[in-house]
């Protein structure tokens, strides 16, 4: 039992080191920054948002970004054959970052449109305050379209994080698999899943040993 515990410890530490190197070399510049962006954005008030939503949406946005990062890294073994395949699946994976970028843009435009419509509904009730006062002083239960605003706000950061993660994961897997950039440009390099060796069928052992003697009656 002690040897099993000692052998499992290096495996766990190795996985932690691999995960840490993944963060350090590829995620520290792009995905970690994007996952942390909601915090300074909310602190410096770079995106107009209701004050009652700023706190929990900042936490939710960072939480989902880091969860997405960890999830994609955890399934990297399944994504590797798809990323470097030359079929339609590889084309779909290659197009996903651009799709996520477009979805980020859609969420940005939709968020500002819904926010403007939400402020206009408050003004229709007879409120003559400025937009800044409405955003800072309105109660959470009085915000029109609060759930739609929250969904679009989270989508801005989650879709951006997804685009960064997939692009960084491709570069990471290319280095791990030692795939040459020139081979990828010429389309001569593909990743193939190694086939397991054929199982060798063994003849069942006899129940009676060969050197055993038959009992005498």
SETORMAR-899987 format. One record per atom (N, C-alpha, C): x, y, z; residue number from 1. Coordinates in Angstrom, 2 decimals. Example, Ala and Ser with C-alpha at 12.3 -4.5 7.8 and 13.67 -1.06 7.14 Angstrom:
<sites>
SITE       x       y       z num
SITE   13.19   -5.69    7.80   1
SITE   12.30   -4.50    7.80   1
SITE   13.20   -3.30    7.80   1
SITE   12.85   -2.25    7.08   2
SITE   13.67   -1.06    7.14   2
SITE   12.90    0.03    7.87   2
</sites>
This chain:
<sites>
SITE       x       y       z num
SITE    0.82   -1.21    0.00   1
SITE    0.00    0.00    0.00   1
SITE    0.86    1.26    0.00   1
SITE    2.01    1.19    0.72   2
SITE    2.87    2.37    0.77   2
SITE    3.48    2.66   -0.58   2
SITE    3.85    1.60   -1.32   3
SITE    4.44    1.82   -2.63   3
SITE    3.44    2.41   -3.60   3
SITE    2.19    1.99   -3.48   4
SITE    1.15    2.55   -4.35   4
SITE    0.95    4.02   -4.09   4
SITE    0.97    4.42   -2.81   5
SITE    0.82    5.83   -2.48   5
SITE    1.99    6.64   -2.98   5
SITE    3.20    6.07   -2.89   6
SITE    4.37    6.80   -3.37   6
SITE    4.37    6.94   -4.88   6
SITE    3.88    5.91   -5.58   7
SITE    3.86    5.98   -7.04   7
SITE    2.80    6.91   -7.55   7
SITE    1.67    7.03   -6.81   8
SITE    0.61    7.93   -7.25   8
SITE    0.96    9.38   -7.01   8
SITE    1.80    9.66   -6.01   9
SITE    2.16   11.04   -5.72   9
SITE    2.92   11.70   -6.85   9
SITE    3.96   11.04   -7.46  10
SITE    4.63   11.67   -8.60  10
SITE    3.71   11.92   -9.77  10
SITE    2.73   10.99  -10.00  11
SITE    1.79   11.20  -11.10  11
SITE    0.95   12.45  -10.88  11
SITE    0.48   12.65   -9.64  12
SITE   -0.33   13.83   -9.35  12
SITE    0.49   15.10   -9.49  12
SITE    1.73   15.07   -8.98  13
SITE    2.59   16.25   -9.09  13
SITE    2.93   16.54  -10.53  13
SITE    3.09   15.47  -11.35  14
SITE    3.37   15.68  -12.76  14
SITE    2.20   16.34  -13.47  14
SITE    0.99   15.92  -13.15  15
SITE   -0.19   16.54  -13.76  15
SITE   -0.31   18.00  -13.36  15
SITE    0.00   18.29  -12.10  16
SITE   -0.05   19.68  -11.64  16
SITE    0.99   20.51  -12.38  16
SITE    2.18   19.95  -12.60  17
SITE    3.21   20.67  -13.32  17
SITE    2.82   20.92  -14.77  17
SITE    2.19   19.91  -15.39  18
SITE    1.73   20.09  -16.76  18
SITE    0.68   21.17  -16.85  18
SITE   -0.28   21.16  -15.91  19
SITE   -1.32   22.17  -15.89  19
SITE   -0.73   23.56  -15.63  19
SITE    0.27   23.64  -14.73  20
SITE    0.91   24.92  -14.43  20
SITE    1.68   25.45  -15.63  20
SITE    2.39   24.55  -16.33  21
SITE    3.13   25.00  -17.52  21
SITE    2.18   25.45  -18.62  21
SITE    1.03   24.79  -18.71  22
SITE    0.01   25.22  -19.67  22
SITE   -0.45   26.64  -19.37  22
SITE   -0.70   26.92  -18.09  23
SITE   -1.08   28.27  -17.69  23
SITE    0.04   29.26  -17.98  23
SITE    1.24   28.90  -17.59  24
SITE    2.36   29.84  -17.64  24
SITE    2.74   30.22  -19.05  24
SITE    2.83   29.24  -19.94  25
SITE    3.37   29.50  -21.27  25
SITE    2.35   30.00  -22.27  25
SITE    1.07   29.61  -22.10  26
SITE    0.09   29.95  -23.11  26
SITE   -1.10   30.75  -22.60  26
SITE   -1.46   30.57  -21.34  27
SITE   -2.65   31.21  -20.85  27
SITE   -2.39   32.51  -20.10  27
SITE   -1.17   32.73  -19.68  28
SITE   -0.89   33.91  -18.88  28
SITE   -1.08   35.19  -19.66  28
SITE   -0.91   35.13  -20.98  29
SITE   -0.99   36.34  -21.78  29
SITE   -2.39   36.59  -22.31  29
SITE   -3.12   35.52  -22.59  30
SITE   -4.41   35.70  -23.24  30
SITE   -5.58   35.28  -22.36  30
SITE   -5.66   34.00  -22.04  31
SITE   -6.86   33.52  -21.37  31
SITE   -6.96   33.98  -19.93  31
SITE   -5.84   34.04  -19.22  32
SITE   -5.88   34.51  -17.84  32
SITE   -6.27   35.98  -17.80  32
SITE   -5.75   36.75  -18.76  33
SITE   -6.10   38.17  -18.82  33
SITE   -7.58   38.34  -19.09  33
SITE   -8.10   37.58  -20.05  34
SITE   -9.52   37.70  -20.39  34
SITE  -10.38   37.26  -19.23  34
SITE   -9.99   36.19  -18.55  35
SITE  -10.77   35.72  -17.40  35
SITE  -10.76   36.71  -16.26  35
SITE   -9.72   37.52  -16.17  36
SITE   -9.62   38.50  -15.09  36
SITE  -10.12   39.88  -15.49  36
SITE  -10.43   40.06  -16.76  37
SITE  -10.85   41.38  -17.24  37
SITE  -12.10   41.90  -16.53  37
SITE  -13.12   41.06  -16.23  38
SITE  -14.31   41.61  -15.58  38
SITE  -14.03   42.38  -14.30  38
SITE  -12.97   42.03  -13.57  39
SITE  -12.68   42.71  -12.31  39
SITE  -12.24   44.15  -12.53  39
SITE  -11.19   44.42  -13.35  40
SITE  -10.85   45.84  -13.57  40
SITE  -11.90   46.60  -14.36  40
SITE  -12.62   45.89  -15.24  41
SITE  -13.68   46.57  -16.00  41
SITE  -14.75   47.11  -15.06  41
SITE  -15.14   46.30  -14.08  42
SITE  -16.14   46.74  -13.11  42
SITE  -15.57   47.80  -12.16  42
SITE  -14.31   47.65  -11.79  43
SITE  -13.71   48.60  -10.85  43
SITE  -13.58   49.98  -11.47  43
SITE  -13.13   50.03  -12.70  44
SITE  -12.94   51.31  -13.39  44
SITE  -14.18   51.78  -14.13  44
SITE  -15.26   50.98  -14.07  45
SITE  -16.53   51.34  -14.70  45
SITE  -16.36   51.62  -16.19  45
SITE  -15.69   50.71  -16.87  46
SITE  -15.44   50.87  -18.30  46
SITE  -16.67   50.53  -19.14  46
SITE  -17.54   49.68  -18.61  47
SITE  -18.78   49.33  -19.30  47
SITE  -19.94   49.84  -18.47  47
SITE  -20.87   50.58  -19.08  48
SITE  -22.02   51.05  -18.30  48
SITE  -22.86   49.90  -17.81  48
SITE  -23.17   49.89  -16.53  49
SITE  -23.92   48.81  -15.93  49
SITE  -24.62   49.33  -14.69  49
SITE  -25.74   48.73  -14.36  50
SITE  -26.43   49.10  -13.13  50
SITE  -25.56   48.74  -11.93  50
SITE  -25.51   49.65  -10.98  51
SITE  -24.65   49.44   -9.81  51
SITE  -25.06   48.21   -9.02  51
SITE  -26.33   47.89   -8.98  52
SITE  -26.80   46.73   -8.26  52
SITE  -26.40   45.42   -8.93  52
SITE  -26.06   45.46  -10.21  53
SITE  -25.64   44.26  -10.93  53
SITE  -24.12   44.15  -11.05  53
SITE  -23.41   45.20  -10.79  54
SITE  -21.97   45.21  -11.03  54
SITE  -21.24   44.17  -10.18  54
SITE  -21.60   44.06   -8.93  55
SITE  -20.88   43.18   -8.02  55
SITE  -20.99   41.71   -8.39  55
SITE  -22.21   41.18   -8.45  56
SITE  -22.35   39.75   -8.69  56
SITE  -22.05   39.36  -10.13  56
SITE  -22.29   40.26  -11.10  57
SITE  -21.94   39.93  -12.48  57
SITE  -20.43   39.85  -12.67  57
SITE  -19.68   40.65  -11.93  58
SITE  -18.22   40.56  -12.00  58
SITE  -17.74   39.22  -11.49  58
SITE  -18.32   38.76  -10.39  59
SITE  -17.96   37.45   -9.84  59
SITE  -18.36   36.33  -10.79  59
SITE  -19.57   36.40  -11.33  60
SITE  -20.05   35.35  -12.22  60
SITE  -19.22   35.28  -13.51  60
SITE  -18.88   36.44  -14.06  61
SITE  -18.13   36.46  -15.31  61
SITE  -16.74   35.84  -15.13  61
SITE  -16.03   36.22  -14.08  62
SITE  -14.71   35.62  -13.82  62
SITE  -14.83   34.14  -13.50  62
SITE  -15.85   33.77  -12.76  63
SITE  -16.04   32.36  -12.39  63
SITE  -16.25   31.50  -13.62  63
SITE  -17.15   31.90  -14.51  64
SITE  -17.43   31.11  -15.70  64
SITE  -16.24   31.07  -16.65  64
SITE  -15.47   32.16  -16.71  65
SITE  -14.30   32.17  -17.58  65
SITE  -13.25   31.17  -17.10  65
SITE  -12.99   31.14  -15.80  66
SITE  -12.01   30.20  -15.27  66
SITE  -12.52   28.77  -15.36  66
SITE  -13.81   28.56  -15.15  67
SITE  -14.37   27.22  -15.30  67
SITE  -14.27   26.75  -16.75  67
SITE  -14.52   27.64  -17.68  68
SITE  -14.40   27.28  -19.09  68
SITE  -12.96   26.94  -19.44  68
SITE  -12.03   27.71  -18.92  69
SITE  -10.61   27.44  -19.15  69
SITE  -10.21   26.06  -18.63  69
SITE  -10.61   25.75  -17.41  70
SITE  -10.28   24.45  -16.83  70
SITE  -10.96   23.31  -17.57  70
SITE  -12.20   23.51  -18.00  71
SITE  -12.92   22.45  -18.70  71
SITE  -12.28   22.13  -20.04  71
SITE  -11.96   23.15  -20.82  72
SITE  -11.34   22.91  -22.13  72
SITE   -9.99   22.22  -21.98  72
SITE   -9.23   22.63  -20.97  73
SITE   -7.94   21.98  -20.75  73
SITE   -8.12   20.52  -20.32  73
SITE   -9.18   20.23  -19.59  74
SITE   -9.40   18.87  -19.12  74
SITE   -9.77   17.91  -20.24  74
SITE  -10.32   18.42  -21.34  75
SITE  -10.70   17.57  -22.46  75
SITE   -9.74   17.75  -23.64  75
SITE   -8.54   18.21  -23.37  76
SITE   -7.57   18.46  -24.44  76
SITE   -7.22   17.17  -25.19  76
SITE   -7.27   16.01  -24.51  77
SITE   -6.94   14.75  -25.17  77
SITE   -7.98   14.39  -26.23  77
SITE   -9.22   14.73  -25.97  78
SITE  -10.27   14.46  -26.95  78
SITE  -10.27   15.49  -28.08  78
SITE   -9.83   16.71  -27.78  79
SITE   -9.83   17.76  -28.80  79
SITE   -8.65   17.65  -29.74  79
SITE   -7.55   17.06  -29.29  80
SITE   -6.34   17.00  -30.11  80
SITE   -6.57   16.33  -31.46  80
SITE   -7.20   15.14  -31.52  81
SITE   -7.43   14.54  -32.85  81
SITE   -8.34   15.39  -33.73  81
SITE   -9.27   16.12  -33.12  82
SITE  -10.20   16.94  -33.91  82
SITE   -9.53   18.21  -34.42  82
SITE   -8.66   18.80  -33.61  83
SITE   -8.04   20.06  -33.98  83
SITE   -7.13   19.90  -35.20  83
SITE   -6.38   18.80  -35.26  84
SITE   -5.40   18.63  -36.33  84
SITE   -5.87   17.65  -37.40  84
SITE   -7.13   17.31  -37.40  85
SITE   -7.65   16.46  -38.46  85
SITE   -7.93   17.29  -39.71  85
SITE   -7.92   16.64  -40.86  86
SITE   -8.11   17.33  -42.14  86
SITE   -9.53   17.23  -42.65  86
SITE  -10.41   16.61  -41.87  87
SITE  -11.79   16.47  -42.30  87
SITE  -12.65   17.65  -41.90  87
SITE  -13.95   17.44  -41.98  88
SITE  -14.88   18.52  -41.66  88
SITE  -14.86   18.85  -40.18  88
SITE  -14.52   17.88  -39.34  89
SITE  -14.45   18.16  -37.91  89
SITE  -13.33   19.14  -37.59  89
SITE  -12.19   18.96  -38.25  90
SITE  -11.10   19.91  -38.05  90
SITE  -11.45   21.31  -38.52  90
SITE  -12.21   21.39  -39.60  91
SITE  -12.64   22.70  -40.11  91
SITE  -13.59   23.38  -39.13  91
SITE  -14.47   22.58  -38.52  92
SITE  -15.41   23.14  -37.54  92
SITE  -14.65   23.67  -36.32  92
SITE  -13.69   22.89  -35.80  93
SITE  -12.92   23.34  -34.65  93
SITE  -12.11   24.58  -34.98  93
SITE  -11.56   24.64  -36.20  94
SITE  -10.78   25.81  -36.60  94
SITE  -11.64   27.06  -36.72  94
SITE  -12.92   26.88  -37.08  95
SITE  -13.81   28.04  -37.24  95
SITE  -14.44   28.49  -35.94  95
SITE  -14.38   27.66  -34.90  96
SITE  -15.04   28.01  -33.64  96
SITE  -14.52   29.31  -33.01  96
SITE  -13.19   29.57  -32.98  97
SITE  -12.75   30.85  -32.41  97
SITE  -13.36   32.06  -33.11  97
SITE  -13.46   32.02  -34.44  98
SITE  -14.07   33.14  -35.17  98
SITE  -15.55   33.24  -34.83  98
SITE  -16.22   32.10  -34.67  99
SITE  -17.64   32.12  -34.29  99
SITE  -17.81   32.75  -32.92  99
SITE  -16.93   32.40  -31.98 100
SITE  -17.01   32.97  -30.64 100
SITE  -16.70   34.47  -30.64 100
SITE  -15.82   34.90  -31.53 101
SITE  -15.54   36.34  -31.65 101
SITE  -16.78   37.08  -32.14 101
SITE  -17.45   36.49  -33.12 102
SITE  -18.69   37.10  -33.61 102
SITE  -19.76   37.13  -32.53 102
SITE  -19.85   36.06  -31.75 103
SITE  -20.83   36.03  -30.66 103
SITE  -20.48   37.07  -29.59 103
SITE  -19.20   37.30  -29.37 104
SITE  -18.80   38.37  -28.44 104
SITE  -19.28   39.72  -28.94 104
SITE  -19.09   39.98  -30.23 105
SITE  -19.55   41.24  -30.80 105
SITE  -21.07   41.36  -30.73 105
SITE  -21.77   40.27  -30.98 106
SITE  -23.24   40.29  -30.90 106
SITE  -23.68   40.60  -29.47 106
SITE  -23.03   40.00  -28.48 107
SITE  -23.39   40.27  -27.08 107
SITE  -23.11   41.71  -26.69 107
SITE  -22.03   42.28  -27.21 108
SITE  -21.71   43.68  -26.91 108
SITE  -22.79   44.61  -27.45 108
SITE  -23.14   44.42  -28.73 109
SITE  -24.15   45.28  -29.34 109
SITE  -25.51   45.07  -28.68 109
SITE  -25.86   43.82  -28.41 110
SITE  -27.15   43.55  -27.80 110
SITE  -27.22   44.10  -26.38 110
SITE  -26.12   44.00  -25.64 111
SITE  -26.12   44.51  -24.26 111
SITE  -26.38   46.01  -24.24 111
SITE  -25.70   46.76  -25.08 112
SITE  -25.88   48.21  -25.08 112
SITE  -27.27   48.59  -25.59 112
SITE  -27.80   47.83  -26.53 113
SITE  -29.15   48.12  -27.02 113
SITE  -30.19   47.87  -25.93 113
SITE  -30.06   46.75  -25.22 114
SITE  -31.02   46.45  -24.15 114
SITE  -30.84   47.42  -22.99 114
SITE  -29.60   47.81  -22.69 115
SITE  -29.37   48.77  -21.61 115
SITE  -30.01   50.12  -21.93 115
SITE  -29.86   50.55  -23.16 116
SITE  -30.48   51.82  -23.55 116
SITE  -32.01   51.73  -23.48 116
SITE  -32.55   50.61  -23.91 117
SITE  -33.99   50.43  -23.83 117
SITE  -34.45   50.36  -22.37 117
SITE  -33.65   49.79  -21.51 118
SITE  -34.00   49.70  -20.09 118
SITE  -34.03   51.09  -19.46 118
SITE  -33.08   51.93  -19.78 119
SITE  -33.05   53.29  -19.24 119
SITE  -34.24   54.09  -19.77 119
SITE  -34.59   53.88  -21.02 120
SITE  -35.73   54.60  -21.60 120
SITE  -37.03   54.22  -20.91 120
SITE  -37.15   52.95  -20.53 121
SITE  -38.37   52.55  -19.81 121
SITE  -38.46   53.23  -18.45 121
SITE  -37.34   53.44  -17.81 122
SITE  -37.35   54.17  -16.54 122
SITE  -37.78   55.62  -16.76 122
SITE  -37.32   56.21  -17.84 123
SITE  -37.70   57.61  -18.12 123
SITE  -39.18   57.73  -18.46 123
SITE  -39.75   56.69  -19.06 124
SITE  -41.18   56.74  -19.37 124
SITE  -42.05   56.74  -18.13 124
SITE  -41.48   56.32  -17.00 125
SITE  -42.21   56.34  -15.74 125
SITE  -42.21   57.72  -15.08 125
SITE  -41.56   58.68  -15.73 126
SITE  -41.53   60.04  -15.20 126
SITE  -40.25   60.40  -14.48 126
SITE  -39.25   59.52  -14.51 127
SITE  -37.97   59.81  -13.85 127
SITE  -37.18   60.75  -14.74 127
SITE  -36.75   61.87  -14.17 128
SITE  -36.02   62.89  -14.93 128
SITE  -34.54   62.92  -14.57 128
SITE  -34.05   61.93  -13.86 129
SITE  -32.64   61.90  -13.46 129
SITE  -31.76   61.59  -14.65 129
SITE  -30.47   61.85  -14.49 130
SITE  -29.51   61.55  -15.55 130
SITE  -29.29   60.03  -15.65 130
SITE  -28.70   59.64  -16.76 131
SITE  -28.44   58.21  -16.95 131
SITE  -27.50   57.67  -15.88 131
SITE  -26.52   58.46  -15.50 132
SITE  -25.59   58.03  -14.46 132
SITE  -26.29   57.81  -13.13 132
SITE  -27.22   58.69  -12.79 133
SITE  -27.97   58.53  -11.54 133
SITE  -28.90   57.32  -11.60 133
SITE  -29.48   57.07  -12.75 134
SITE  -30.36   55.91  -12.89 134
SITE  -29.57   54.62  -12.71 134
SITE  -28.40   54.55  -13.31 135
SITE  -27.59   53.34  -13.21 135
SITE  -27.07   53.11  -11.79 135
SITE  -26.83   54.17  -11.06 136
SITE  -26.22   54.03   -9.73 136
SITE  -27.24   53.91   -8.60 136
SITE  -28.45   54.44   -8.79 137
SITE  -29.39   54.52   -7.68 137
SITE  -30.59   53.60   -7.81 137
SITE  -30.75   52.95   -8.95 138
SITE  -31.93   52.11   -9.15 138
SITE  -31.77   50.80   -8.38 138
SITE  -32.86   50.37   -7.75 139
SITE  -32.83   49.11   -7.00 139
SITE  -32.83   47.93   -7.96 139
SITE  -32.32   46.79   -7.48 140
SITE  -32.19   45.61   -8.33 140
SITE  -33.54   45.12   -8.83 140
SITE  -34.55   45.16   -7.99 141
SITE  -35.88   44.67   -8.38 141
SITE  -36.59   45.61   -9.34 141
SITE  -36.07   46.81   -9.53 142
SITE  -36.71   47.80  -10.40 142
SITE  -36.03   47.90  -11.76 142
SITE  -35.02   47.10  -12.01 143
SITE  -34.27   47.18  -13.27 143
SITE  -35.05   46.47  -14.37 143
SITE  -35.44   47.15  -15.44 144
SITE  -36.10   46.47  -16.56 144
SITE  -35.12   45.59  -17.32 144
SITE  -35.57   44.39  -17.68 145
SITE  -34.77   43.44  -18.45 145
SITE  -33.47   43.08  -17.73 145
SITE  -33.53   42.88  -16.43 146
SITE  -32.31   42.62  -15.68 146
SITE  -31.68   41.28  -16.06 146
SITE  -32.50   40.26  -16.32 147
SITE  -31.94   38.96  -16.69 147
SITE  -31.32   38.97  -18.08 147
SITE  -31.95   39.67  -19.00 148
SITE  -31.39   39.76  -20.35 148
SITE  -30.07   40.52  -20.31 148
SITE  -30.01   41.59  -19.54 149
SITE  -28.76   42.34  -19.40 149
SITE  -27.67   41.46  -18.80 149
SITE  -28.02   40.68  -17.78 150
SITE  -27.03   39.81  -17.15 150
SITE  -26.52   38.76  -18.13 150
SITE  -27.42   38.19  -18.94 151
SITE  -27.00   37.18  -19.91 151
SITE  -26.06   37.72  -20.96 151
SITE  -26.38   38.90  -21.51 152
SITE  -25.50   39.50  -22.51 152
SITE  -24.17   39.93  -21.90 152
SITE  -24.19   40.41  -20.68 153
SITE  -22.96   40.83  -20.02 153
SITE  -22.03   39.63  -19.81 153
SITE  -22.58   38.51  -19.35 154
SITE  -21.77   37.32  -19.17 154
SITE  -21.29   36.77  -20.51 154
SITE  -22.13   36.85  -21.53 155
SITE  -21.74   36.36  -22.84 155
SITE  -20.55   37.09  -23.43 155
SITE  -20.42   38.38  -23.14 156
SITE  -19.28   39.15  -23.65 156
SITE  -17.97   38.51  -23.23 156
SITE  -17.85   38.16  -21.97 157
SITE  -16.58   37.64  -21.44 157
SITE  -16.43   36.14  -21.67 157
SITE  -17.52   35.39  -21.58 158
SITE  -17.42   33.95  -21.75 158
SITE  -17.07   33.58  -23.19 158
SITE  -17.71   34.22  -24.16 159
SITE  -17.39   33.93  -25.56 159
SITE  -15.98   34.40  -25.93 159
SITE  -15.57   35.54  -25.40 160
SITE  -14.20   35.99  -25.64 160
SITE  -13.19   35.02  -25.04 160
SITE  -13.47   34.53  -23.84 161
SITE  -12.59   33.56  -23.20 161
SITE  -12.54   32.27  -24.01 161
SITE  -13.67   31.82  -24.53 162
SITE  -13.70   30.59  -25.32 162
SITE  -12.84   30.72  -26.57 162
SITE  -12.89   31.88  -27.23 163
SITE  -12.05   32.09  -28.41 163
SITE  -10.57   32.03  -28.06 163
SITE  -10.18   32.70  -26.97 164
SITE   -8.78   32.69  -26.56 164
SITE   -8.33   31.28  -26.16 164
SITE   -9.16   30.54  -25.45 165
SITE   -8.78   29.21  -24.98 165
SITE   -8.53   28.27  -26.15 165
SITE   -9.41   28.27  -27.13 166
SITE   -9.24   27.37  -28.27 166
SITE   -8.00   27.72  -29.09 166
SITE   -7.75   29.00  -29.29 167
SITE   -6.56   29.40  -30.05 167
SITE   -5.29   29.06  -29.29 167
SITE   -5.28   29.30  -27.98 168
SITE   -4.10   28.98  -27.19 168
SITE   -3.90   27.47  -27.05 168
SITE   -5.01   26.73  -26.96 169
SITE   -4.90   25.28  -26.83 169
SITE   -4.31   24.66  -28.09 169
SITE   -4.64   25.20  -29.22 170
SITE   -4.07   24.69  -30.49 170
SITE   -2.56   24.86  -30.50 170
SITE   -2.07   26.03  -30.08 171
SITE   -0.63   26.26  -30.05 171
SITE    0.04   25.35  -29.02 171
SITE   -0.62   25.15  -27.90 172
SITE   -0.07   24.28  -26.85 172
SITE    0.05   22.84  -27.34 172
SITE   -1.01   22.32  -27.94 173
SITE   -0.99   20.95  -28.43 173
SITE    0.00   20.77  -29.57 173
SITE    0.18   21.80  -30.38 174
SITE    1.14   21.70  -31.47 174
SITE    2.56   21.52  -30.94 174
SITE    2.89   22.21  -29.87 175
SITE    4.22   22.04  -29.27 175
SITE    4.36   20.71  -28.56 175
SITE    3.30   20.28  -27.86 176
SITE    3.37   19.01  -27.14 176
SITE    3.53   17.84  -28.10 176
SITE    2.81   17.89  -29.23 177
SITE    2.86   16.81  -30.21 177
SITE    4.02   16.95  -31.19 177
SITE    4.79   18.05  -31.07 178
SITE    5.95   18.31  -31.94 178
SITE    5.54   18.32  -33.41 178
SITE    4.46   19.03  -33.69 179
SITE    3.99   19.17  -35.07 179
SITE    4.65   20.39  -35.69 179
SITE    5.29   20.18  -36.83 180
SITE    6.00   21.27  -37.50 180
SITE    5.02   22.24  -38.13 180
SITE    5.35   23.52  -38.02 181
SITE    4.48   24.55  -38.60 181
SITE    4.44   24.45  -40.11 181
SITE    5.56   24.11  -40.74 182
SITE    5.59   24.00  -42.19 182
SITE    4.74   22.85  -42.70 182
SITE    4.71   21.77  -41.92 183
SITE    3.85   20.65  -42.32 183
SITE    2.38   21.02  -42.26 183
SITE    2.02   21.82  -41.25 184
SITE    0.63   22.26  -41.16 184
SITE    0.27   23.20  -42.31 184
SITE    1.21   24.06  -42.71 185
SITE    0.94   24.98  -43.81 185
SITE    0.77   24.24  -45.13 185
SITE    1.53   23.15  -45.30 186
SITE    1.41   22.36  -46.52 186
SITE    0.32   21.31  -46.44 186
SITE   -0.28   21.18  -45.26 187
SITE   -1.34   20.20  -45.10 187
SITE   -0.87   18.77  -45.12 187
SITE    0.40   18.55  -44.77 188
SITE    0.95   17.19  -44.81 188
SITE    1.07   16.57  -43.44 188
SITE    0.61   17.27  -42.41 189
SITE    0.74   16.74  -41.05 189
SITE   -0.63   16.62  -40.43 189
SITE   -0.95   15.45  -39.97 190
SITE   -2.20   15.20  -39.27 190
SITE   -1.91   14.41  -38.01 190
SITE   -2.81   14.53  -37.09 191
SITE   -2.67   13.81  -35.83 191
SITE   -3.57   12.60  -35.87 191
SITE   -3.01   11.46  -35.60 192
SITE   -3.78   10.23  -35.62 192
SITE   -3.76    9.61  -34.23 192
SITE   -4.90    9.11  -33.83 193
SITE   -4.99    8.43  -32.54 193
SITE   -4.32    7.08  -32.65 193
SITE   -3.33    6.79  -31.80 194
SITE   -2.67    5.48  -31.89 194
SITE   -3.63    4.35  -31.58 194
SITE   -3.57    3.34  -32.43 195
SITE   -4.45    2.19  -32.23 195
SITE   -3.85    1.27  -31.18 195
SITE   -4.66    0.79  -30.28 196
SITE   -4.13   -0.11  -29.25 196
SITE   -3.66   -1.41  -29.86 196
SITE   -2.64   -2.04  -29.29 197
SITE   -2.16   -3.31  -29.83 197
SITE   -3.22   -4.39  -29.74 197
SITE   -3.16   -5.28  -30.72 198
SITE   -4.14   -6.37  -30.76 198
SITE   -3.95   -7.26  -29.54 198
SITE   -5.06   -7.61  -28.94 199
SITE   -5.00   -8.44  -27.74 199
SITE   -4.63   -9.87  -28.12 199
SITE   -3.73  -10.41  -27.34 200
SITE   -3.28  -11.78  -27.60 200
SITE   -4.13  -12.72  -26.78 200
SITE   -4.81  -13.60  -27.47 201
SITE   -5.66  -14.56  -26.77 201
SITE   -4.81  -15.71  -26.27 201
SITE   -4.95  -15.99  -25.03 202
SITE   -4.20  -17.07  -24.42 202
SITE   -5.12  -18.27  -24.21 202
SITE   -4.52  -19.44  -24.39 203
SITE   -5.31  -20.65  -24.18 203
SITE   -5.59  -20.81  -22.71 203
SITE   -6.77  -21.19  -22.34 204
SITE   -7.08  -21.35  -20.93 204
SITE   -6.23  -22.43  -20.30 204
SITE   -5.76  -22.15  -19.12 205
SITE   -4.91  -23.11  -18.42 205
SITE   -5.73  -24.30  -17.97 205
SITE   -5.11  -25.46  -18.00 206
SITE   -5.80  -26.67  -17.57 206
SITE   -5.99  -26.66  -16.08 206
SITE   -7.07  -27.25  -15.66 207
SITE   -7.36  -27.28  -14.23 207
SITE   -6.49  -28.27  -13.49 207
SITE   -6.03  -29.35  -14.18 208
SITE   -5.21  -30.37  -13.54 208
SITE   -3.79  -30.22  -14.02 208
SITE   -2.81  -30.05  -13.18 209
SITE   -1.42  -29.92  -13.61 209
SITE   -0.99  -31.13  -14.40 209
SITE   -0.02  -30.90  -15.28 210
SITE    0.45  -31.99  -16.15 210
SITE    1.20  -33.06  -15.40 210
SITE    1.91  -32.62  -14.34 211
SITE    2.72  -33.59  -13.60 211
SITE    1.95  -34.26  -12.47 211
SITE    0.66  -33.97  -12.39 212
SITE   -0.12  -34.56  -11.31 212
SITE   -0.44  -36.01  -11.65 212
SITE   -0.54  -36.81  -10.66 213
SITE   -0.83  -38.22  -10.85 213
SITE   -2.30  -38.49  -10.58 213
SITE   -2.84  -39.40  -11.32 214
SITE   -4.24  -39.76  -11.11 214
SITE   -4.33  -40.59   -9.86 214
SITE   -5.33  -40.32   -9.09 215
SITE   -5.47  -41.09   -7.84 215
SITE   -5.79  -42.54   -8.11 215
SITE   -5.26  -43.37   -7.28 216
SITE   -5.48  -44.81   -7.39 216
SITE   -6.59  -45.23   -6.45 216
SITE   -7.48  -46.01   -6.94 217
SITE   -8.59  -46.52   -6.12 217
SITE   -8.34  -47.97   -5.75 217
</sites>
